[in-house]
């Protein structure tokens, strides 16, 4: 199974890459874009016994390493 960890900056934290992407999109004529938030996606191939175990382990990884929980939030989804 696969665990997908999506990490984003928390609301209120300056997102310089998101701002740069938004400005570039406007320059290219995509004027309907109001705001851009940039983040990252980490895919983990898991050998856990079941989806619940994989979620628990992936969330521990996110808290301990993959996300800086002071300024970032994360979401874990499991695909079987």
Secondary structure, DSSP 4 states (H G I P E B T S, - for coil): -EEEEEEEEPTTS--HHHHHHHHHHHHTT-TT------EEEEEEE---SSHHHHHHHHHHHIIIII--TTTEEEEEEEE-
